[in-house]
Amino acid sequence: MTLKKFQEITKASLFLLVLALYGAISFFVGKVAANGTTTDVKGASAVASSRGFIENPLPSSDFQSPEIIPSAIKLCSNMYFGFEIGYESDWFTTYNTEDQKCTFFAPYAFVVPYFVDKDFTPVNLGIIEADDWLSTLMFYENPNDFYNVTSSENIEMNGKLIKKIEARTTGEGITPRGFSIMHLLVFDGEKPIRLSYTQLDENENVDEIKSLVLNMAGSLKYF
């Protein structure tokens, strides 16, 4: 064997050895990397998933549901004075002029007379001038020829301050003696409101109507 031939064989052997060693190293590194990636993915995925859920929870549905109005309640809006009030769905309300809207209520159909000079419906509403609040309060809290005050108290309903005044008729005028009266004076810095119930018939369910009127006062909103 000549030197040249030996050198050629040696070079070939070294080349094959290096190639085999390179292949073995590449296979080993690839396997370790694959195993390490799998381990990292399992661990990192679990931790990241848990942390992400705790630190950044999915937002809940972000919406505002409209106010739910019971089917037994109707809403009446007075654009002239800027208020809205709820009343029983089987009751009636009507008006002749825009400023009269939502100011007369009764459990029966009625017509508003051209001249309103007395309580012709059991429930009526009136706007009080802010400057007249104290004088109006004093007027209803004091007895007169037509009724005697039986109670006066401050109540709060849905964030509204209300002076609740109850009285009994004296028999003077056209209303029989002993009939019930309830005035609810709803305080507001700009538009105080008076909501009143006057018993007009001896067969009226007074306690029930008073409860309905209280609910009406609680439903009052300004706009």
Buried (B, 14 or more C-beta within 10 A) or exposed (E): EEEEEEEEEEEEEEEEEEEEEEEEEEEEEEEEEEEEEEEEEEEEEEEEEEEEEEEEEEEEEEEEEEEEEEEEBBEBBBEBBEBBBBBBEEBBBBBEEEEBBBBBBBBEEBEBEEEBEEBBBBBBBEBBEEEEBEEBBEEBBEEEEBBEBEEBEEEEBEEBEBBBBBBBBBBEEEBEEEBBBBBBBBBBEEBBBBBBBBBBEEEBEBEEBBEBBBBBBBBBBEE
